[in-house]
């Protein structure tokens, strides 16, 4: 079943609104589990088959999420 342009627009509008709201970088805060300062990670949100493309900042704890943060590519390695 093909998605109509109207249905696609109805799906994309809430996503665009959400990402617009979250796009300004949040202020770093403390981890709710250990109290360490949070790091902001740059992320790009792409929705396949659309022109939706947004940069967002996601918080991550360098103590509680160390293993996850270590597996992410560093900015200098992303091309």
PyMOL Python script that loads the backbone (N, CA, C, O; Angstrom):
from pymol import cmd

cmd.read_pdbstr("""\
ATOM      1  N   UNK A   1       0.843  -1.170   0.000  1.00  0.00           N
ATOM      2  CA  UNK A   1       0.000   0.000   0.000  1.00  0.00           C
ATOM      3  C   UNK A   1       0.889   1.234   0.000  1.00  0.00           C
ATOM      4  O   UNK A   1       1.743   1.387   0.874  1.00  0.00           O
ATOM      5  N   UNK A   2       0.696   2.107  -0.967  1.00  0.00           N
ATOM      6  CA  UNK A   2       1.506   3.313  -1.100  1.00  0.00           C
ATOM      7  C   UNK A   2       1.025   4.398  -0.140  1.00  0.00           C
ATOM      8  O   UNK A   2      -0.166   4.512   0.150  1.00  0.00           O
ATOM      9  N   UNK A   3       1.967   5.180   0.337  1.00  0.00           N
ATOM     10  CA  UNK A   3       1.641   6.295   1.222  1.00  0.00           C
ATOM     11  C   UNK A   3       1.308   7.510   0.369  1.00  0.00           C
ATOM     12  O   UNK A   3       2.082   7.884  -0.512  1.00  0.00           O
ATOM     13  N   UNK A   4       0.175   8.117   0.624  1.00  0.00           N
ATOM     14  CA  UNK A   4      -0.222   9.307  -0.128  1.00  0.00           C
ATOM     15  C   UNK A   4       0.555  10.514   0.369  1.00  0.00           C
ATOM     16  O   UNK A   4       1.039  10.514   1.501  1.00  0.00           O
ATOM     17  N   UNK A   5       0.683  11.549  -0.467  1.00  0.00           N
ATOM     18  CA  UNK A   5       1.386  12.763  -0.007  1.00  0.00           C
ATOM     19  C   UNK A   5       0.747  13.363   1.249  1.00  0.00           C
ATOM     20  O   UNK A   5       1.459  13.859   2.122  1.00  0.00           O
ATOM     21  N   UNK A   6      -0.580  13.325   1.350  1.00  0.00           N
ATOM     22  CA  UNK A   6      -1.248  13.873   2.526  1.00  0.00           C
ATOM     23  C   UNK A   6      -0.882  13.072   3.776  1.00  0.00           C
ATOM     24  O   UNK A   6      -0.581  13.648   4.822  1.00  0.00           O
ATOM     25  N   UNK A   7      -0.911  11.738   3.663  1.00  0.00           N
ATOM     26  CA  UNK A   7      -0.563  10.898   4.806  1.00  0.00           C
ATOM     27  C   UNK A   7       0.887  11.117   5.208  1.00  0.00           C
ATOM     28  O   UNK A   7       1.207  11.160   6.396  1.00  0.00           O
ATOM     29  N   UNK A   8       1.759  11.256   4.224  1.00  0.00           N
ATOM     30  CA  UNK A   8       3.178  11.489   4.504  1.00  0.00           C
ATOM     31  C   UNK A   8       3.358  12.811   5.243  1.00  0.00           C
ATOM     32  O   UNK A   8       4.126  12.887   6.202  1.00  0.00           O
ATOM     33  N   UNK A   9       2.649  13.860   4.796  1.00  0.00           N
ATOM     34  CA  UNK A   9       2.735  15.161   5.453  1.00  0.00           C
ATOM     35  C   UNK A   9       2.212  15.090   6.877  1.00  0.00           C
ATOM     36  O   UNK A   9       2.760  15.730   7.774  1.00  0.00           O
ATOM     37  N   UNK A  10       1.150  14.313   7.091  1.00  0.00           N
ATOM     38  CA  UNK A  10       0.587  14.176   8.432  1.00  0.00           C
ATOM     39  C   UNK A  10       1.546  13.438   9.371  1.00  0.00           C
ATOM     40  O   UNK A  10       1.529  13.670  10.580  1.00  0.00           O
ATOM     41  N   UNK A  11       2.357  12.575   8.836  1.00  0.00           N
ATOM     42  CA  UNK A  11       3.346  11.847   9.635  1.00  0.00           C
ATOM     43  C   UNK A  11       4.556  12.747   9.916  1.00  0.00           C
ATOM     44  O   UNK A  11       5.082  12.763  11.029  1.00  0.00           O
ATOM     45  N   UNK A  12       4.985  13.487   8.906  1.00  0.00           N
ATOM     46  CA  UNK A  12       6.196  14.301   9.039  1.00  0.00           C
ATOM     47  C   UNK A  12       6.018  15.513   9.934  1.00  0.00           C
ATOM     48  O   UNK A  12       6.960  15.887  10.633  1.00  0.00           O
ATOM     49  N   UNK A  13       4.853  16.142   9.943  1.00  0.00           N
ATOM     50  CA  UNK A  13       4.653  17.370  10.717  1.00  0.00           C
ATOM     51  C   UNK A  13       4.978  17.180  12.198  1.00  0.00           C
ATOM     52  O   UNK A  13       5.743  17.976  12.743  1.00  0.00           O
ATOM     53  N   UNK A  14       4.431  16.156  12.881  1.00  0.00           N
ATOM     54  CA  UNK A  14       4.783  15.994  14.302  1.00  0.00           C
ATOM     55  C   UNK A  14       6.269  15.722  14.519  1.00  0.00           C
ATOM     56  O   UNK A  14       6.849  16.186  15.501  1.00  0.00           O
ATOM     57  N   UNK A  15       6.890  14.967  13.601  1.00  0.00           N
ATOM     58  CA  UNK A  15       8.329  14.703  13.730  1.00  0.00           C
ATOM     59  C   UNK A  15       9.127  15.993  13.580  1.00  0.00           C
ATOM     60  O   UNK A  15      10.051  16.242  14.354  1.00  0.00           O
ATOM     61  N   UNK A  16       8.783  16.808  12.602  1.00  0.00           N
ATOM     62  CA  UNK A  16       9.485  18.074  12.405  1.00  0.00           C
ATOM     63  C   UNK A  16       9.308  18.987  13.611  1.00  0.00           C
ATOM     64  O   UNK A  16      10.262  19.627  14.054  1.00  0.00           O
ATOM     65  N   UNK A  17       8.088  19.046  14.142  1.00  0.00           N
ATOM     66  CA  UNK A  17       7.832  19.885  15.316  1.00  0.00           C
ATOM     67  C   UNK A  17       8.652  19.414  16.515  1.00  0.00           C
ATOM     68  O   UNK A  17       9.228  20.227  17.237  1.00  0.00           O
ATOM     69  N   UNK A  18       8.702  18.095  16.723  1.00  0.00           N
ATOM     70  CA  UNK A  18       9.471  17.537  17.833  1.00  0.00           C
ATOM     71  C   UNK A  18      10.950  17.874  17.685  1.00  0.00           C
ATOM     72  O   UNK A  18      11.588  18.316  18.640  1.00  0.00           O
ATOM     73  N   UNK A  19      11.492  17.667  16.493  1.00  0.00           N
ATOM     74  CA  UNK A  19      12.912  17.924  16.280  1.00  0.00           C
ATOM     75  C   UNK A  19      13.237  19.410  16.354  1.00  0.00           C
ATOM     76  O   UNK A  19      14.317  19.781  16.814  1.00  0.00           O
ATOM     77  N   UNK A  20      12.331  20.260  15.912  1.00  0.00           N
ATOM     78  CA  UNK A  20      12.552  21.701  16.018  1.00  0.00           C
ATOM     79  C   UNK A  20      12.625  22.098  17.489  1.00  0.00           C
ATOM     80  O   UNK A  20      13.458  22.916  17.881  1.00  0.00           O
ATOM     81  N   UNK A  21      11.753  21.515  18.292  1.00  0.00           N
ATOM     82  CA  UNK A  21      11.737  21.803  19.728  1.00  0.00           C
ATOM     83  C   UNK A  21      13.016  21.324  20.399  1.00  0.00           C
ATOM     84  O   UNK A  21      13.515  21.981  21.313  1.00  0.00           O
ATOM     85  N   UNK A  22      13.557  20.181  19.958  1.00  0.00           N
ATOM     86  CA  UNK A  22      14.736  19.592  20.585  1.00  0.00           C
ATOM     87  C   UNK A  22      16.039  20.062  19.952  1.00  0.00           C
ATOM     88  O   UNK A  22      17.110  19.755  20.475  1.00  0.00           O
ATOM     89  N   UNK A  23      15.985  20.793  18.847  1.00  0.00           N
ATOM     90  CA  UNK A  23      17.197  21.180  18.135  1.00  0.00           C
ATOM     91  C   UNK A  23      18.121  22.107  18.908  1.00  0.00           C
ATOM     92  O   UNK A  23      19.335  21.906  18.859  1.00  0.00           O
ATOM     93  N   UNK A  24      17.609  23.126  19.632  1.00  0.00           N
ATOM     94  CA  UNK A  24      18.561  23.941  20.389  1.00  0.00           C
ATOM     95  C   UNK A  24      19.293  23.078  21.411  1.00  0.00           C
ATOM     96  O   UNK A  24      18.660  22.287  22.111  1.00  0.00           O
ATOM     97  N   UNK A  25      20.604  23.212  21.510  1.00  0.00           N
ATOM     98  CA  UNK A  25      21.324  22.344  22.444  1.00  0.00           C
ATOM     99  C   UNK A  25      20.846  22.540  23.881  1.00  0.00           C
ATOM    100  O   UNK A  25      20.812  23.660  24.390  1.00  0.00           O
ATOM    101  N   UNK A  26      20.479  21.439  24.523  1.00  0.00           N
ATOM    102  CA  UNK A  26      20.104  21.554  25.927  1.00  0.00           C
ATOM    103  C   UNK A  26      21.331  21.867  26.765  1.00  0.00           C
ATOM    104  O   UNK A  26      22.453  21.520  26.395  1.00  0.00           O
ATOM    105  N   UNK A  27      21.114  22.515  27.878  1.00  0.00           N
ATOM    106  CA  UNK A  27      22.228  22.811  28.775  1.00  0.00           C
ATOM    107  C   UNK A  27      22.683  21.510  29.434  1.00  0.00           C
ATOM    108  O   UNK A  27      21.854  20.730  29.904  1.00  0.00           O
ATOM    109  N   UNK A  28      23.999  21.270  29.470  1.00  0.00           N
ATOM    110  CA  UNK A  28      24.466  20.063  30.146  1.00  0.00           C
ATOM    111  C   UNK A  28      24.007  20.065  31.602  1.00  0.00           C
ATOM    112  O   UNK A  28      23.995  21.105  32.262  1.00  0.00           O
ATOM    113  N   UNK A  29      23.640  18.918  32.076  1.00  0.00           N
ATOM    114  CA  UNK A  29      23.209  18.786  33.458  1.00  0.00           C
ATOM    115  C   UNK A  29      23.855  17.544  34.061  1.00  0.00           C
ATOM    116  O   UNK A  29      24.649  16.866  33.409  1.00  0.00           O
ATOM    117  N   UNK A  30      23.524  17.269  35.251  1.00  0.00           N
ATOM    118  CA  UNK A  30      24.119  16.133  35.951  1.00  0.00           C
ATOM    119  C   UNK A  30      23.348  14.851  35.666  1.00  0.00           C
ATOM    120  O   UNK A  30      22.136  14.869  35.454  1.00  0.00           O
ATOM    121  N   UNK A  31      24.067  13.756  35.667  1.00  0.00           N
ATOM    122  CA  UNK A  31      23.456  12.441  35.494  1.00  0.00           C
ATOM    123  C   UNK A  31      22.543  12.155  36.689  1.00  0.00           C
ATOM    124  O   UNK A  31      22.958  12.333  37.834  1.00  0.00           O
ATOM    125  N   UNK A  32      21.320  11.720  36.441  1.00  0.00           N
ATOM    126  CA  UNK A  32      20.417  11.433  37.556  1.00  0.00           C
ATOM    127  C   UNK A  32      20.840  10.215  38.377  1.00  0.00           C
ATOM    128  O   UNK A  32      20.361  10.022  39.495  1.00  0.00           O
ATOM    129  N   UNK A  33      21.740   9.388  37.824  1.00  0.00           N
ATOM    130  CA  UNK A  33      22.162   8.171  38.527  1.00  0.00           C
ATOM    131  C   UNK A  33      23.428   8.358  39.357  1.00  0.00           C
ATOM    132  O   UNK A  33      23.516   7.876  40.486  1.00  0.00           O
ATOM    133  N   UNK A  34      24.422   9.072  38.780  1.00  0.00           N
ATOM    134  CA  UNK A  34      25.701   9.178  39.490  1.00  0.00           C
ATOM    135  C   UNK A  34      26.105  10.620  39.799  1.00  0.00           C
ATOM    136  O   UNK A  34      27.038  10.838  40.572  1.00  0.00           O
ATOM    137  N   UNK A  35      25.426  11.606  39.214  1.00  0.00           N
ATOM    138  CA  UNK A  35      25.732  13.005  39.478  1.00  0.00           C
ATOM    139  C   UNK A  35      26.839  13.594  38.615  1.00  0.00           C
ATOM    140  O   UNK A  35      27.150  14.779  38.743  1.00  0.00           O
ATOM    141  N   UNK A  36      27.443  12.790  37.734  1.00  0.00           N
ATOM    142  CA  UNK A  36      28.504  13.310  36.855  1.00  0.00           C
ATOM    143  C   UNK A  36      27.926  14.291  35.838  1.00  0.00           C
ATOM    144  O   UNK A  36      26.765  14.167  35.447  1.00  0.00           O
ATOM    145  N   UNK A  37      28.731  15.264  35.409  1.00  0.00           N
ATOM    146  CA  UNK A  37      28.264  16.180  34.368  1.00  0.00           C
ATOM    147  C   UNK A  37      28.008  15.420  33.067  1.00  0.00           C
ATOM    148  O   UNK A  37      28.800  14.569  32.663  1.00  0.00           O
ATOM    149  N   UNK A  38      26.911  15.737  32.432  1.00  0.00           N
ATOM    150  CA  UNK A  38      26.559  15.081  31.172  1.00  0.00           C
ATOM    151  C   UNK A  38      27.351  15.696  30.024  1.00  0.00           C
ATOM    152  O   UNK A  38      27.686  16.880  30.061  1.00  0.00           O
ATOM    153  N   UNK A  39      27.651  14.892  29.004  1.00  0.00           N
ATOM    154  CA  UNK A  39      28.276  15.366  27.782  1.00  0.00           C
ATOM    155  C   UNK A  39      27.197  15.437  26.709  1.00  0.00           C
ATOM    156  O   UNK A  39      26.311  14.585  26.649  1.00  0.00           O
ATOM    157  N   UNK A  40      27.282  16.460  25.862  1.00  0.00           N
ATOM    158  CA  UNK A  40      26.347  16.560  24.747  1.00  0.00           C
ATOM    159  C   UNK A  40      26.982  15.951  23.513  1.00  0.00           C
ATOM    160  O   UNK A  40      28.114  16.271  23.150  1.00  0.00           O
ATOM    161  N   UNK A  41      26.233  15.073  22.880  1.00  0.00           N
ATOM    162  CA  UNK A  41      26.703  14.396  21.679  1.00  0.00           C
ATOM    163  C   UNK A  41      25.902  14.898  20.492  1.00  0.00           C
ATOM    164  O   UNK A  41      24.672  14.928  20.527  1.00  0.00           O
ATOM    165  N   UNK A  42      26.595  15.284  19.458  1.00  0.00           N
ATOM    166  CA  UNK A  42      25.912  15.717  18.246  1.00  0.00           C
ATOM    167  C   UNK A  42      25.379  14.513  17.497  1.00  0.00           C
ATOM    168  O   UNK A  42      26.091  13.524  17.321  1.00  0.00           O
ATOM    169  N   UNK A  43      24.150  14.586  17.061  1.00  0.00           N
ATOM    170  CA  UNK A  43      23.536  13.496  16.304  1.00  0.00           C
ATOM    171  C   UNK A  43      22.740  14.086  15.147  1.00  0.00           C
ATOM    172  O   UNK A  43      22.242  15.209  15.229  1.00  0.00           O
ATOM    173  N   UNK A  44      22.629  13.327  14.084  1.00  0.00           N
ATOM    174  CA  UNK A  44      21.854  13.750  12.927  1.00  0.00           C
ATOM    175  C   UNK A  44      20.681  12.797  12.769  1.00  0.00           C
ATOM    176  O   UNK A  44      20.853  11.579  12.736  1.00  0.00           O
ATOM    177  N   UNK A  45      19.503  13.362  12.673  1.00  0.00           N
ATOM    178  CA  UNK A  45      18.283  12.588  12.500  1.00  0.00           C
ATOM    179  C   UNK A  45      17.879  12.679  11.036  1.00  0.00           C
ATOM    180  O   UNK A  45      17.603  13.768  10.533  1.00  0.00           O
ATOM    181  N   UNK A  46      17.844  11.541  10.351  1.00  0.00           N
ATOM    182  CA  UNK A  46      17.436  11.465   8.955  1.00  0.00           C
ATOM    183  C   UNK A  46      16.258  10.507   8.852  1.00  0.00           C
ATOM    184  O   UNK A  46      16.273   9.437   9.461  1.00  0.00           O
ATOM    185  N   UNK A  47      15.248  10.879   8.095  1.00  0.00           N
ATOM    186  CA  UNK A  47      14.113   9.993   7.868  1.00  0.00           C
ATOM    187  C   UNK A  47      14.151   9.561   6.417  1.00  0.00           C
ATOM    188  O   UNK A  47      13.944  10.369   5.512  1.00  0.00           O
ATOM    189  N   UNK A  48      14.415   8.286   6.202  1.00  0.00           N
ATOM    190  CA  UNK A  48      14.569   7.733   4.867  1.00  0.00           C
ATOM    191  C   UNK A  48      13.358   8.039   3.991  1.00  0.00           C
ATOM    192  O   UNK A  48      12.213   7.922   4.428  1.00  0.00           O
ATOM    193  N   UNK A  49      13.632   8.431   2.749  1.00  0.00           N
ATOM    194  CA  UNK A  49      12.571   8.713   1.798  1.00  0.00           C
ATOM    195  C   UNK A  49      11.984  10.102   1.927  1.00  0.00           C
ATOM    196  O   UNK A  49      11.003  10.425   1.257  1.00  0.00           O
ATOM    197  N   UNK A  50      12.578  10.940   2.788  1.00  0.00           N
ATOM    198  CA  UNK A  50      12.077  12.302   2.981  1.00  0.00           C
ATOM    199  C   UNK A  50      13.248  13.270   2.961  1.00  0.00           C
ATOM    200  O   UNK A  50      14.407  12.866   2.868  1.00  0.00           O
ATOM    201  N   UNK A  51      12.931  14.537   3.050  1.00  0.00           N
ATOM    202  CA  UNK A  51      13.977  15.559   3.155  1.00  0.00           C
ATOM    203  C   UNK A  51      14.216  15.945   4.608  1.00  0.00           C
ATOM    204  O   UNK A  51      14.954  16.890   4.885  1.00  0.00           O
ATOM    205  N   UNK A  52      13.599  15.225   5.535  1.00  0.00           N
ATOM    206  CA  UNK A  52      13.758  15.518   6.958  1.00  0.00           C
ATOM    207  C   UNK A  52      15.177  15.195   7.392  1.00  0.00           C
ATOM    208  O   UNK A  52      15.618  14.049   7.310  1.00  0.00           O
ATOM    209  N   UNK A  53      15.885  16.211   7.853  1.00  0.00           N
ATOM    210  CA  UNK A  53      17.292  16.085   8.216  1.00  0.00           C
ATOM    211  C   UNK A  53      17.573  17.132   9.291  1.00  0.00           C
ATOM    212  O   UNK A  53      17.601  18.328   8.998  1.00  0.00           O
ATOM    213  N   UNK A  54      17.780  16.699  10.523  1.00  0.00           N
ATOM    214  CA  UNK A  54      17.981  17.637  11.627  1.00  0.00           C
ATOM    215  C   UNK A  54      19.185  17.223  12.468  1.00  0.00           C
ATOM    216  O   UNK A  54      19.463  16.037  12.645  1.00  0.00           O
ATOM    217  N   UNK A  55      19.890  18.224  12.977  1.00  0.00           N
ATOM    218  CA  UNK A  55      20.955  17.993  13.947  1.00  0.00           C
ATOM    219  C   UNK A  55      20.369  18.189  15.337  1.00  0.00           C
ATOM    220  O   UNK A  55      19.677  19.174  15.594  1.00  0.00           O
ATOM    221  N   UNK A  56      20.645  17.258  16.223  1.00  0.00           N
ATOM    222  CA  UNK A  56      20.162  17.350  17.597  1.00  0.00           C
ATOM    223  C   UNK A  56      21.320  17.036  18.533  1.00  0.00           C
ATOM    224  O   UNK A  56      22.275  16.365  18.144  1.00  0.00           O
ATOM    225  N   UNK A  57      21.233  17.519  19.762  1.00  0.00           N
ATOM    226  CA  UNK A  57      22.225  17.223  20.789  1.00  0.00           C
ATOM    227  C   UNK A  57      21.613  16.256  21.783  1.00  0.00           C
ATOM    228  O   UNK A  57      20.547  16.514  22.342  1.00  0.00           O
ATOM    229  N   UNK A  58      22.287  15.154  21.998  1.00  0.00           N
ATOM    230  CA  UNK A  58      21.802  14.141  22.929  1.00  0.00           C
ATOM    231  C   UNK A  58      22.740  14.066  24.129  1.00  0.00           C
ATOM    232  O   UNK A  58      23.956  13.983  23.956  1.00  0.00           O
ATOM    233  N   UNK A  59      22.193  14.093  25.344  1.00  0.00           N
ATOM    234  CA  UNK A  59      23.050  13.996  26.530  1.00  0.00           C
ATOM    235  C   UNK A  59      23.496  12.558  26.778  1.00  0.00           C
ATOM    236  O   UNK A  59      22.752  11.607  26.534  1.00  0.00           O
ATOM    237  N   UNK A  60      24.714  12.424  27.263  1.00  0.00           N
ATOM    238  CA  UNK A  60      25.248  11.112  27.629  1.00  0.00           C
ATOM    239  C   UNK A  60      26.137  11.238  28.854  1.00  0.00           C
ATOM    240  O   UNK A  60      26.874  12.213  28.990  1.00  0.00           O
ATOM    241  N   UNK A  61      26.072  10.266  29.736  1.00  0.00           N
ATOM    242  CA  UNK A  61      26.886  10.281  30.949  1.00  0.00           C
ATOM    243  C   UNK A  61      28.206   9.559  30.681  1.00  0.00           C
ATOM    244  O   UNK A  61      28.195   8.393  30.286  1.00  0.00           O
ATOM    245  N   UNK A  62      29.351  10.233  30.889  1.00  0.00           N
ATOM    246  CA  UNK A  62      30.649   9.609  30.642  1.00  0.00           C
ATOM    247  C   UNK A  62      30.989   8.516  31.652  1.00  0.00           C
ATOM    248  O   UNK A  62      31.923   7.747  31.425  1.00  0.00           O
ATOM    249  N   UNK A  63      30.258   8.430  32.756  1.00  0.00           N
ATOM    250  CA  UNK A  63      30.514   7.392  33.757  1.00  0.00           C
ATOM    251  C   UNK A  63      29.567   6.205  33.538  1.00  0.00           C
ATOM    252  O   UNK A  63      30.013   5.074  33.347  1.00  0.00           O
ATOM    253  N   UNK A  64      28.279   6.472  33.568  1.00  0.00           N
ATOM    254  CA  UNK A  64      27.290   5.389  33.450  1.00  0.00           C
ATOM    255  C   UNK A  64      27.228   4.791  32.048  1.00  0.00           C
ATOM    256  O   UNK A  64      26.935   3.606  31.885  1.00  0.00           O
ATOM    257  N   UNK A  65      27.504   5.610  31.041  1.00  0.00           N
ATOM    258  CA  UNK A  65      27.402   5.154  29.649  1.00  0.00           C
ATOM    259  C   UNK A  65      28.755   5.144  28.961  1.00  0.00           C
ATOM    260  O   UNK A  65      28.843   5.337  27.748  1.00  0.00           O
ATOM    261  N   UNK A  66      29.807   4.920  29.733  1.00  0.00           N
ATOM    262  CA  UNK A  66      31.172   4.975  29.197  1.00  0.00           C
ATOM    263  C   UNK A  66      31.357   4.035  28.017  1.00  0.00           C
ATOM    264  O   UNK A  66      31.919   4.425  26.993  1.00  0.00           O
ATOM    265  N   UNK A  67      30.890   2.803  28.152  1.00  0.00           N
ATOM    266  CA  UNK A  67      31.085   1.822  27.077  1.00  0.00           C
ATOM    267  C   UNK A  67      30.376   2.252  25.798  1.00  0.00           C
ATOM    268  O   UNK A  67      30.902   2.066  24.701  1.00  0.00           O
ATOM    269  N   UNK A  68      29.194   2.819  25.936  1.00  0.00           N
ATOM    270  CA  UNK A  68      28.461   3.290  24.762  1.00  0.00           C
ATOM    271  C   UNK A  68      29.184   4.470  24.136  1.00  0.00           C
ATOM    272  O   UNK A  68      29.368   4.507  22.919  1.00  0.00           O
ATOM    273  N   UNK A  69      29.594   5.431  24.948  1.00  0.00           N
ATOM    274  CA  UNK A  69      30.259   6.617  24.436  1.00  0.00           C
ATOM    275  C   UNK A  69      31.583   6.272  23.755  1.00  0.00           C
ATOM    276  O   UNK A  69      31.957   6.920  22.778  1.00  0.00           O
ATOM    277  N   UNK A  70      32.291   5.270  24.253  1.00  0.00           N
ATOM    278  CA  UNK A  70      33.576   4.881  23.661  1.00  0.00           C
ATOM    279  C   UNK A  70      33.401   4.250  22.287  1.00  0.00           C
ATOM    280  O   UNK A  70      34.330   4.286  21.480  1.00  0.00           O
ATOM    281  N   UNK A  71      32.242   3.675  21.999  1.00  0.00           N
ATOM    282  CA  UNK A  71      32.032   3.032  20.705  1.00  0.00           C
ATOM    283  C   UNK A  71      31.606   4.017  19.623  1.00  0.00           C
ATOM    284  O   UNK A  71      31.625   3.682  18.439  1.00  0.00           O
ATOM    285  N   UNK A  72      31.222   5.227  20.017  1.00  0.00           N
ATOM    286  CA  UNK A  72      30.791   6.217  19.034  1.00  0.00           C
ATOM    287  C   UNK A  72      31.991   6.796  18.310  1.00  0.00           C
ATOM    288  O   UNK A  72      33.046   6.989  18.914  1.00  0.00           O
ATOM    289  N   UNK A  73      31.841   7.081  17.003  1.00  0.00           N
ATOM    290  CA  UNK A  73      32.959   7.700  16.280  1.00  0.00           C
ATOM    291  C   UNK A  73      33.219   9.110  16.793  1.00  0.00           C
ATOM    292  O   UNK A  73      32.291   9.845  17.129  1.00  0.00           O
ATOM    293  N   UNK A  74      34.465   9.465  16.845  1.00  0.00           N
ATOM    294  CA  UNK A  74      34.871  10.810  17.248  1.00  0.00           C
ATOM    295  C   UNK A  74      34.628  11.758  16.075  1.00  0.00           C
ATOM    296  O   UNK A  74      34.666  11.328  14.922  1.00  0.00           O
ATOM    297  N   UNK A  75      34.377  13.043  16.350  1.00  0.00           N
ATOM    298  CA  UNK A  75      34.110  13.986  15.252  1.00  0.00           C
ATOM    299  C   UNK A  75      35.197  13.985  14.184  1.00  0.00           C
ATOM    300  O   UNK A  75      34.900  14.128  12.998  1.00  0.00           O
ATOM    301  N   UNK A  76      36.449  13.826  14.593  1.00  0.00           N
ATOM    302  CA  UNK A  76      37.528  13.864  13.625  1.00  0.00           C
ATOM    303  C   UNK A  76      37.563  12.630  12.715  1.00  0.00           C
ATOM    304  O   UNK A  76      38.250  12.641  11.693  1.00  0.00           O
ATOM    305  N   UNK A  77      36.829  11.563  13.072  1.00  0.00           N
ATOM    306  CA  UNK A  77      36.828  10.361  12.244  1.00  0.00           C
ATOM    307  C   UNK A  77      35.601  10.282  11.324  1.00  0.00           C
ATOM    308  O   UNK A  77      35.503   9.371  10.502  1.00  0.00           O
ATOM    309  N   UNK A  78      34.680  11.220  11.456  1.00  0.00           N
ATOM    310  CA  UNK A  78      33.465  11.204  10.634  1.00  0.00           C
ATOM    311  C   UNK A  78      33.712  12.041   9.385  1.00  0.00           C
ATOM    312  O   UNK A  78      34.137  13.194   9.468  1.00  0.00           O
ATOM    313  N   UNK A  79      33.444  11.453   8.249  1.00  0.00           N
ATOM    314  CA  UNK A  79      33.666  12.152   6.978  1.00  0.00           C
ATOM    315  C   UNK A  79      32.368  12.231   6.206  1.00  0.00           C
ATOM    316  O   UNK A  79      32.337  12.783   5.106  1.00  0.00           O
TER     317      UNK A  79
END
""", "prot")
cmd.dss("prot")
cmd.show_as("cartoon", "prot")
cmd.util.cbc("prot")
cmd.orient("prot")
